[in-house]
Amino acid sequence: MLYWAVVFLVVAIIAGIFGFTGIAGVSVSIAKVLFFVFIVLFVISLVLGRRTPTPPV
């Protein structure tokens, strides 16, 4: 998912250089959303991955 955020960021930068403001704005918005979703999933995996294992019965 982080890969797609970077891809849309690169598309936005290239579109911004060539003056396609509509495409650049949409690409930046998509990149921001994907980046924040990635961060949330990363934090959730950190929290859930640090649980202590239950001892065998």
N, CA, C and O atoms as a Tripos MOL2 file, in Angstrom:
@<TRIPOS>MOLECULE
protein
  228   227    57     0     0
PROTEIN
NO_CHARGES

@<TRIPOS>ATOM
      1 N           0.8280   -1.1920    0.0000 N.3       1 MET1
      2 CA          0.0000    0.0000    0.0000 C.3       1 MET1
      3 C           0.8700    1.2530    0.0000 C.2       1 MET1
      4 O           0.5250    2.2610   -0.6160 O.2       1 MET1
      5 N           1.9840    1.1790    0.6870 N.am      2 LEU2
      6 CA          2.9040    2.3130    0.6700 C.3       2 LEU2
      7 C           3.4350    2.5300   -0.7460 C.2       2 LEU2
      8 O           3.6990    3.6620   -1.1520 O.2       2 LEU2
      9 N           3.5870    1.4430   -1.4890 N.am      3 TYR3
     10 CA          4.0390    1.5320   -2.8760 C.3       3 TYR3
     11 C           3.0730    2.3950   -3.6920 C.2       3 TYR3
     12 O           3.5080    3.2480   -4.4660 O.2       3 TYR3
     13 N           1.7630    2.1760   -3.5220 N.am      4 TRP4
     14 CA          0.7720    2.9430   -4.2850 C.3       4 TRP4
     15 C           0.7680    4.3990   -3.8700 C.2       4 TRP4
     16 O           0.5500    5.2770   -4.7050 O.2       4 TRP4
     17 N           1.0050    4.6750   -2.5950 N.am      5 ALA5
     18 CA          1.0760    6.0670   -2.1520 C.3       5 ALA5
     19 C           2.2470    6.7750   -2.8300 C.2       5 ALA5
     20 O           2.1240    7.9260   -3.2490 O.2       5 ALA5
     21 N           3.3730    6.0900   -2.9370 N.am      6 VAL6
     22 CA          4.5450    6.6770   -3.5960 C.3       6 VAL6
     23 C           4.2780    6.8540   -5.0910 C.2       6 VAL6
     24 O           4.6650    7.8660   -5.6750 O.2       6 VAL6
     25 N           3.6180    5.8750   -5.7110 N.am      7 VAL7
     26 CA          3.3020    5.9750   -7.1360 C.3       7 VAL7
     27 C           2.4270    7.1920   -7.4110 C.2       7 VAL7
     28 O           2.7070    7.9640   -8.3280 O.2       7 VAL7
     29 N           1.3720    7.3680   -6.6230 N.am      8 PHE8
     30 CA          0.4920    8.5140   -6.8330 C.3       8 PHE8
     31 C           1.2040    9.8310   -6.5200 C.2       8 PHE8
     32 O           0.9120   10.8540   -7.1400 O.2       8 PHE8
     33 N           2.1250    9.8140   -5.5730 N.am      9 LEU9
     34 CA          2.8960   11.0250   -5.2840 C.3       9 LEU9
     35 C           3.7730   11.3890   -6.4790 C.2       9 LEU9
     36 O           3.8620   12.5620   -6.8420 O.2       9 LEU9
     37 N           4.4150   10.4070   -7.0900 N.am     10 VAL10
     38 CA          5.2560   10.6610   -8.2590 C.3      10 VAL10
     39 C           4.4000   11.1610   -9.4260 C.2      10 VAL10
     40 O           4.7980   12.0870  -10.1330 O.2      10 VAL10
     41 N           3.2330   10.5550   -9.6300 N.am     11 VAL11
     42 CA          2.3250   11.0080  -10.6850 C.3      11 VAL11
     43 C           1.9170   12.4580  -10.4380 C.2      11 VAL11
     44 O           1.8480   13.2560  -11.3740 O.2      11 VAL11
     45 N           1.6480   12.7950   -9.1870 N.am     12 ALA12
     46 CA          1.2580   14.1650   -8.8560 C.3      12 ALA12
     47 C           2.3870   15.1460   -9.1360 C.2      12 ALA12
     48 O           2.1450   16.2420   -9.6410 O.2      12 ALA12
     49 N           3.6140   14.7640   -8.8130 N.am     13 ILE13
     50 CA          4.7540   15.6520   -9.0550 C.3      13 ILE13
     51 C           4.9670   15.8590  -10.5450 C.2      13 ILE13
     52 O           5.1860   16.9840  -10.9950 O.2      13 ILE13
     53 N           4.9020   14.7740  -11.3110 N.am     14 ILE14
     54 CA          5.0770   14.8840  -12.7560 C.3      14 ILE14
     55 C           3.9520   15.7050  -13.3710 C.2      14 ILE14
     56 O           4.2000   16.5390  -14.2410 O.2      14 ILE14
     57 N           2.7250   15.4800  -12.9310 N.am     15 ALA15
     58 CA          1.5870   16.2430  -13.4540 C.3      15 ALA15
     59 C           1.7090   17.7140  -13.0750 C.2      15 ALA15
     60 O           1.3420   18.5910  -13.8570 O.2      15 ALA15
     61 N           2.2190   17.9840  -11.8830 N.am     16 GLY16
     62 CA          2.4150   19.3660  -11.4590 C.3      16 GLY16
     63 C           3.4620   20.0900  -12.2890 C.2      16 GLY16
     64 O           3.3280   21.2790  -12.5780 O.2      16 GLY16
     65 N           4.5040   19.3650  -12.6680 N.am     17 ILE17
     66 CA          5.5510   19.9630  -13.5020 C.3      17 ILE17
     67 C           4.9920   20.3590  -14.8610 C.2      17 ILE17
     68 O           5.3250   21.4190  -15.3920 O.2      17 ILE17
     69 N           4.1460   19.5070  -15.4210 N.am     18 PHE18
     70 CA          3.5900   19.7840  -16.7420 C.3      18 PHE18
     71 C           2.3480   20.6720  -16.6990 C.2      18 PHE18
     72 O           1.8250   21.0410  -17.7510 O.2      18 PHE18
     73 N           1.8710   21.0210  -15.5150 N.am     19 GLY19
     74 CA          0.7690   21.9650  -15.4000 C.3      19 GLY19
     75 C          -0.6190   21.3540  -15.3970 C.2      19 GLY19
     76 O          -1.6050   22.0730  -15.5540 O.2      19 GLY19
     77 N          -0.7190   20.0530  -15.2230 N.am     20 PHE20
     78 CA         -2.0360   19.4140  -15.1470 C.3      20 PHE20
     79 C          -2.5190   19.4880  -13.7000 C.2      20 PHE20
     80 O          -2.3560   18.5350  -12.9390 O.2      20 PHE20
     81 N          -3.1050   20.6060  -13.3270 N.am     21 THR21
     82 CA         -3.4360   20.8240  -11.9230 C.3      21 THR21
     83 C          -4.5250   19.8890  -11.4270 C.2      21 THR21
     84 O          -4.4990   19.4860  -10.2640 O.2      21 THR21
     85 N          -5.4790   19.5340  -12.2740 N.am     22 GLY22
     86 CA         -6.5500   18.6280  -11.8450 C.3      22 GLY22
     87 C          -6.0150   17.2510  -11.5120 C.2      22 GLY22
     88 O          -6.3480   16.6770  -10.4760 O.2      22 GLY22
     89 N          -5.1760   16.7210  -12.4050 N.am     23 ILE23
     90 CA         -4.5890   15.3990  -12.1820 C.3      23 ILE23
     91 C          -3.6580   15.4330  -10.9730 C.2      23 ILE23
     92 O          -3.6410   14.4930  -10.1780 O.2      23 ILE23
     93 N          -2.8950   16.4950  -10.8320 N.am     24 ALA24
     94 CA         -1.9650   16.6070   -9.7050 C.3      24 ALA24
     95 C          -2.7230   16.6470   -8.3790 C.2      24 ALA24
     96 O          -2.3200   16.0030   -7.4090 O.2      24 ALA24
     97 N          -3.8140   17.4000   -8.3400 N.am     25 GLY25
     98 CA         -4.5890   17.4950   -7.0990 C.3      25 GLY25
     99 C          -5.1970   16.1710   -6.6970 C.2      25 GLY25
    100 O          -5.1760   15.8010   -5.5230 O.2      25 GLY25
    101 N          -5.7370   15.4570   -7.6660 N.am     26 VAL26
    102 CA         -6.3390   14.1540   -7.3720 C.3      26 VAL26
    103 C          -5.2790   13.1580   -6.9340 C.2      26 VAL26
    104 O          -5.5020   12.3830   -6.0040 O.2      26 VAL26
    105 N          -4.1360   13.1720   -7.5900 N.am     27 SER27
    106 CA         -3.0660   12.2340   -7.2340 C.3      27 SER27
    107 C          -2.5230   12.5050   -5.8350 C.2      27 SER27
    108 O          -2.2270   11.5760   -5.0840 O.2      27 SER27
    109 N          -2.3960   13.7780   -5.4940 N.am     28 VAL28
    110 CA         -1.9250   14.1230   -4.1490 C.3      28 VAL28
    111 C          -2.9400   13.6710   -3.1080 C.2      28 VAL28
    112 O          -2.5560   13.1620   -2.0540 O.2      28 VAL28
    113 N          -4.2150   13.8470   -3.3830 N.am     29 SER29
    114 CA         -5.2550   13.4200   -2.4430 C.3      29 SER29
    115 C          -5.2130   11.9110   -2.2320 C.2      29 SER29
    116 O          -5.2850   11.4380   -1.0980 O.2      29 SER29
    117 N          -5.0960   11.1620   -3.3120 N.am     30 ILE30
    118 CA         -5.0340    9.7060   -3.1980 C.3      30 ILE30
    119 C          -3.7850    9.2830   -2.4380 C.2      30 ILE30
    120 O          -3.8460    8.3830   -1.6000 O.2      30 ILE30
    121 N          -2.6520    9.9210   -2.7210 N.am     31 ALA31
    122 CA         -1.4110    9.5810   -2.0240 C.3      31 ALA31
    123 C          -1.5150    9.8600   -0.5280 C.2      31 ALA31
    124 O          -1.0260    9.0780    0.2880 O.2      31 ALA31
    125 N          -2.1490   10.9680   -0.1720 N.am     32 LYS32
    126 CA         -2.3150   11.2910    1.2500 C.3      32 LYS32
    127 C          -3.1840   10.2560    1.9490 C.2      32 LYS32
    128 O          -2.8470    9.7910    3.0380 O.2      32 LYS32
    129 N          -4.2990    9.8940    1.3280 N.am     33 VAL33
    130 CA         -5.2010    8.9170    1.9390 C.3      33 VAL33
    131 C          -4.4960    7.5770    2.1110 C.2      33 VAL33
    132 O          -4.5700    6.9690    3.1790 O.2      33 VAL33
    133 N          -3.8120    7.1110    1.0640 N.am     34 LEU34
    134 CA         -3.1170    5.8300    1.1590 C.3      34 LEU34
    135 C          -2.0040    5.8710    2.1970 C.2      34 LEU34
    136 O          -1.7720    4.8800    2.8910 O.2      34 LEU34
    137 N          -1.3140    6.9970    2.3140 N.am     35 PHE35
    138 CA         -0.2500    7.1140    3.3030 C.3      35 PHE35
    139 C          -0.8120    7.0060    4.7220 C.2      35 PHE35
    140 O          -0.2530    6.2960    5.5570 O.2      35 PHE35
    141 N          -1.9110    7.7050    4.9980 N.am     36 PHE36
    142 CA         -2.4780    7.6600    6.3440 C.3      36 PHE36
    143 C          -3.0930    6.2960    6.6560 C.2      36 PHE36
    144 O          -3.0410    5.8470    7.8010 O.2      36 PHE36
    145 N          -3.6700    5.6370    5.6630 N.am     37 VAL37
    146 CA         -4.1730    4.2810    5.8800 C.3      37 VAL37
    147 C          -3.0100    3.3550    6.2020 C.2      37 VAL37
    148 O          -3.1230    2.5020    7.0830 O.2      37 VAL37
    149 N          -1.8950    3.5110    5.5000 N.am     38 PHE38
    150 CA         -0.7080    2.7080    5.7810 C.3      38 PHE38
    151 C          -0.2120    2.9360    7.2070 C.2      38 PHE38
    152 O           0.1250    1.9800    7.9060 O.2      38 PHE38
    153 N          -0.1660    4.1760    7.6350 N.am     39 ILE39
    154 CA          0.3030    4.4880    8.9910 C.3      39 ILE39
    155 C          -0.6110    3.8600   10.0360 C.2      39 ILE39
    156 O          -0.1300    3.2970   11.0190 O.2      39 ILE39
    157 N          -1.9240    3.9520    9.8350 N.am     40 VAL40
    158 CA         -2.8770    3.3630   10.7850 C.3      40 VAL40
    159 C          -2.6930    1.8460   10.8480 C.2      40 VAL40
    160 O          -2.6540    1.2750   11.9370 O.2      40 VAL40
    161 N          -2.5810    1.1970    9.7050 N.am     41 LEU41
    162 CA         -2.3830   -0.2530    9.6990 C.3      41 LEU41
    163 C          -1.0520   -0.6380   10.3370 C.2      41 LEU41
    164 O          -0.9610   -1.6700   11.0010 O.2      41 LEU41
    165 N          -0.0280    0.1740   10.1430 N.am     42 PHE42
    166 CA          1.2680   -0.0870   10.7580 C.3      42 PHE42
    167 C           1.1780   -0.0140   12.2820 C.2      42 PHE42
    168 O           1.7170   -0.8740   12.9780 O.2      42 PHE42
    169 N           0.5010    1.0060   12.7970 N.am     43 VAL43
    170 CA          0.3550    1.1480   14.2530 C.3      43 VAL43
    171 C          -0.4640   -0.0080   14.8240 C.2      43 VAL43
    172 O          -0.1400   -0.5340   15.8890 O.2      43 VAL43
    173 N          -1.5210   -0.4040   14.1190 N.am     44 ILE44
    174 CA         -2.3400   -1.5230   14.5880 C.3      44 ILE44
    175 C          -1.5110   -2.8030   14.6260 C.2      44 ILE44
    176 O          -1.6120   -3.5750   15.5790 O.2      44 ILE44
    177 N          -0.6980   -3.0330   13.6090 N.am     45 SER45
    178 CA          0.1280   -4.2410   13.6110 C.3      45 SER45
    179 C           1.1830   -4.1990   14.7160 C.2      45 SER45
    180 O           1.5310   -5.2380   15.2760 O.2      45 SER45
    181 N           1.6910   -3.0200   15.0320 N.am     46 LEU46
    182 CA          2.6350   -2.9150   16.1490 C.3      46 LEU46
    183 C           1.9680   -3.2530   17.4740 C.2      46 LEU46
    184 O           2.5330   -3.9740   18.2960 O.2      46 LEU46
    185 N           0.7690   -2.7300   17.6760 N.am     47 VAL47
    186 CA          0.0540   -2.9560   18.9390 C.3      47 VAL47
    187 C          -0.3340   -4.4180   19.0750 C.2      47 VAL47
    188 O          -0.1310   -5.0150   20.1330 O.2      47 VAL47
    189 N          -0.8850   -5.0000   18.0290 N.am     48 LEU48
    190 CA         -1.3320   -6.3880   18.1090 C.3      48 LEU48
    191 C          -0.1650   -7.3690   18.0910 C.2      48 LEU48
    192 O          -0.2900   -8.4760   18.6140 O.2      48 LEU48
    193 N           0.9360   -6.9970   17.5150 N.am     49 GLY49
    194 CA          2.0870   -7.8880   17.4440 C.3      49 GLY49
    195 C           2.8800   -7.9480   18.7370 C.2      49 GLY49
    196 O           3.7110   -8.8410   18.8970 O.2      49 GLY49
    197 N           2.6530   -7.0350   19.6580 N.am     50 ARG50
    198 CA          3.4350   -6.9890   20.8970 C.3      50 ARG50
    199 C           2.7280   -7.6740   22.0580 C.2      50 ARG50
    200 O           3.1720   -7.5590   23.2010 O.2      50 ARG50
    201 N           1.6510   -8.3730   21.7930 N.am     51 ARG51
    202 CA          0.9760   -9.0770   22.8810 C.3      51 ARG51
    203 C           1.8650  -10.1910   23.4150 C.2      51 ARG51
    204 O           2.5780  -10.8440   22.6540 O.2      51 ARG51
    205 N           1.8190  -10.4010   24.7030 N.am     52 THR52
    206 CA          2.6090  -11.4810   25.2830 C.3      52 THR52
    207 C           1.9200  -12.8170   25.0280 C.2      52 THR52
    208 O           0.7000  -12.9160   25.1620 O.2      52 THR52
    209 N           2.6660  -13.8220   24.6710 N.am     53 PRO53
    210 CA          2.0370  -15.1230   24.4020 C.3      53 PRO53
    211 C           1.5100  -15.7330   25.6880 C.2      53 PRO53
    212 O           2.0880  -15.5600   26.7610 O.2      53 PRO53
    213 N           0.4090  -16.4450   25.5600 N.am     54 THR54
    214 CA         -0.1590  -17.1130   26.7360 C.3      54 THR54
    215 C           0.6240  -18.4010   27.0120 C.2      54 THR54
    216 O           0.9920  -19.1220   26.0860 O.2      54 THR54
    217 N           0.8710  -18.6790   28.2910 N.am     55 PRO55
    218 CA          1.6480  -19.8890   28.6140 C.3      55 PRO55
    219 C           0.8060  -21.1360   28.3080 C.2      55 PRO55
    220 O          -0.4200  -21.1050   28.4250 O.2      55 PRO55
    221 N           1.4750  -22.2370   27.9140 N.am     56 PRO56
    222 CA          0.7170  -23.4770   27.6380 C.3      56 PRO56
    223 C           0.1010  -24.0260   28.8960 C.2      56 PRO56
    224 O           0.6620  -23.8920   29.9840 O.2      56 PRO56
    225 N          -1.0330  -24.6340   28.7540 N.am     57 VAL57
    226 CA         -1.7620  -25.1760   29.9110 C.3      57 VAL57
    227 C          -1.4190  -26.6060   30.1380 C.2      57 VAL57
    228 O          -1.9370  -27.2250   31.0670 O.2      57 VAL57
@<TRIPOS>BOND
     1     1     2 1
     2     2     3 1
     3     3     4 2
     4     3     5 am
     5     5     6 1
     6     6     7 1
     7     7     8 2
     8     7     9 am
     9     9    10 1
    10    10    11 1
    11    11    12 2
    12    11    13 am
    13    13    14 1
    14    14    15 1
    15    15    16 2
    16    15    17 am
    17    17    18 1
    18    18    19 1
    19    19    20 2
    20    19    21 am
    21    21    22 1
    22    22    23 1
    23    23    24 2
    24    23    25 am
    25    25    26 1
    26    26    27 1
    27    27    28 2
    28    27    29 am
    29    29    30 1
    30    30    31 1
    31    31    32 2
    32    31    33 am
    33    33    34 1
    34    34    35 1
    35    35    36 2
    36    35    37 am
    37    37    38 1
    38    38    39 1
    39    39    40 2
    40    39    41 am
    41    41    42 1
    42    42    43 1
    43    43    44 2
    44    43    45 am
    45    45    46 1
    46    46    47 1
    47    47    48 2
    48    47    49 am
    49    49    50 1
    50    50    51 1
    51    51    52 2
    52    51    53 am
    53    53    54 1
    54    54    55 1
    55    55    56 2
    56    55    57 am
    57    57    58 1
    58    58    59 1
    59    59    60 2
    60    59    61 am
    61    61    62 1
    62    62    63 1
    63    63    64 2
    64    63    65 am
    65    65    66 1
    66    66    67 1
    67    67    68 2
    68    67    69 am
    69    69    70 1
    70    70    71 1
    71    71    72 2
    72    71    73 am
    73    73    74 1
    74    74    75 1
    75    75    76 2
    76    75    77 am
    77    77    78 1
    78    78    79 1
    79    79    80 2
    80    79    81 am
    81    81    82 1
    82    82    83 1
    83    83    84 2
    84    83    85 am
    85    85    86 1
    86    86    87 1
    87    87    88 2
    88    87    89 am
    89    89    90 1
    90    90    91 1
    91    91    92 2
    92    91    93 am
    93    93    94 1
    94    94    95 1
    95    95    96 2
    96    95    97 am
    97    97    98 1
    98    98    99 1
    99    99   100 2
   100    99   101 am
   101   101   102 1
   102   102   103 1
   103   103   104 2
   104   103   105 am
   105   105   106 1
   106   106   107 1
   107   107   108 2
   108   107   109 am
   109   109   110 1
   110   110   111 1
   111   111   112 2
   112   111   113 am
   113   113   114 1
   114   114   115 1
   115   115   116 2
   116   115   117 am
   117   117   118 1
   118   118   119 1
   119   119   120 2
   120   119   121 am
   121   121   122 1
   122   122   123 1
   123   123   124 2
   124   123   125 am
   125   125   126 1
   126   126   127 1
   127   127   128 2
   128   127   129 am
   129   129   130 1
   130   130   131 1
   131   131   132 2
   132   131   133 am
   133   133   134 1
   134   134   135 1
   135   135   136 2
   136   135   137 am
   137   137   138 1
   138   138   139 1
   139   139   140 2
   140   139   141 am
   141   141   142 1
   142   142   143 1
   143   143   144 2
   144   143   145 am
   145   145   146 1
   146   146   147 1
   147   147   148 2
   148   147   149 am
   149   149   150 1
   150   150   151 1
   151   151   152 2
   152   151   153 am
   153   153   154 1
   154   154   155 1
   155   155   156 2
   156   155   157 am
   157   157   158 1
   158   158   159 1
   159   159   160 2
   160   159   161 am
   161   161   162 1
   162   162   163 1
   163   163   164 2
   164   163   165 am
   165   165   166 1
   166   166   167 1
   167   167   168 2
   168   167   169 am
   169   169   170 1
   170   170   171 1
   171   171   172 2
   172   171   173 am
   173   173   174 1
   174   174   175 1
   175   175   176 2
   176   175   177 am
   177   177   178 1
   178   178   179 1
   179   179   180 2
   180   179   181 am
   181   181   182 1
   182   182   183 1
   183   183   184 2
   184   183   185 am
   185   185   186 1
   186   186   187 1
   187   187   188 2
   188   187   189 am
   189   189   190 1
   190   190   191 1
   191   191   192 2
   192   191   193 am
   193   193   194 1
   194   194   195 1
   195   195   196 2
   196   195   197 am
   197   197   198 1
   198   198   199 1
   199   199   200 2
   200   199   201 am
   201   201   202 1
   202   202   203 1
   203   203   204 2
   204   203   205 am
   205   205   206 1
   206   206   207 1
   207   207   208 2
   208   207   209 am
   209   209   210 1
   210   210   211 1
   211   211   212 2
   212   211   213 am
   213   213   214 1
   214   214   215 1
   215   215   216 2
   216   215   217 am
   217   217   218 1
   218   218   219 1
   219   219   220 2
   220   219   221 am
   221   221   222 1
   222   222   223 1
   223   223   224 2
   224   223   225 am
   225   225   226 1
   226   226   227 1
   227   227   228 2
@<TRIPOS>SUBSTRUCTURE
     1 MET1         2 RESIDUE 1 A MET
     2 LEU2         6 RESIDUE 1 A LEU
     3 TYR3        10 RESIDUE 1 A TYR
     4 TRP4        14 RESIDUE 1 A TRP
     5 ALA5        18 RESIDUE 1 A ALA
     6 VAL6        22 RESIDUE 1 A VAL
     7 VAL7        26 RESIDUE 1 A VAL
     8 PHE8        30 RESIDUE 1 A PHE
     9 LEU9        34 RESIDUE 1 A LEU
    10 VAL10       38 RESIDUE 1 A VAL
    11 VAL11       42 RESIDUE 1 A VAL
    12 ALA12       46 RESIDUE 1 A ALA
    13 ILE13       50 RESIDUE 1 A ILE
    14 ILE14       54 RESIDUE 1 A ILE
    15 ALA15       58 RESIDUE 1 A ALA
    16 GLY16       62 RESIDUE 1 A GLY
    17 ILE17       66 RESIDUE 1 A ILE
    18 PHE18       70 RESIDUE 1 A PHE
    19 GLY19       74 RESIDUE 1 A GLY
    20 PHE20       78 RESIDUE 1 A PHE
    21 THR21       82 RESIDUE 1 A THR
    22 GLY22       86 RESIDUE 1 A GLY
    23 ILE23       90 RESIDUE 1 A ILE
    24 ALA24       94 RESIDUE 1 A ALA
    25 GLY25       98 RESIDUE 1 A GLY
    26 VAL26      102 RESIDUE 1 A VAL
    27 SER27      106 RESIDUE 1 A SER
    28 VAL28      110 RESIDUE 1 A VAL
    29 SER29      114 RESIDUE 1 A SER
    30 ILE30      118 RESIDUE 1 A ILE
    31 ALA31      122 RESIDUE 1 A ALA
    32 LYS32      126 RESIDUE 1 A LYS
    33 VAL33      130 RESIDUE 1 A VAL
    34 LEU34      134 RESIDUE 1 A LEU
    35 PHE35      138 RESIDUE 1 A PHE
    36 PHE36      142 RESIDUE 1 A PHE
    37 VAL37      146 RESIDUE 1 A VAL
    38 PHE38      150 RESIDUE 1 A PHE
    39 ILE39      154 RESIDUE 1 A ILE
    40 VAL40      158 RESIDUE 1 A VAL
    41 LEU41      162 RESIDUE 1 A LEU
    42 PHE42      166 RESIDUE 1 A PHE
    43 VAL43      170 RESIDUE 1 A VAL
    44 ILE44      174 RESIDUE 1 A ILE
    45 SER45      178 RESIDUE 1 A SER
    46 LEU46      182 RESIDUE 1 A LEU
    47 VAL47      186 RESIDUE 1 A VAL
    48 LEU48      190 RESIDUE 1 A LEU
    49 GLY49      194 RESIDUE 1 A GLY
    50 ARG50      198 RESIDUE 1 A ARG
    51 ARG51      202 RESIDUE 1 A ARG
    52 THR52      206 RESIDUE 1 A THR
    53 PRO53      210 RESIDUE 1 A PRO
    54 THR54      214 RESIDUE 1 A THR
    55 PRO55      218 RESIDUE 1 A PRO
    56 PRO56      222 RESIDUE 1 A PRO
    57 VAL57      226 RESIDUE 1 A VAL
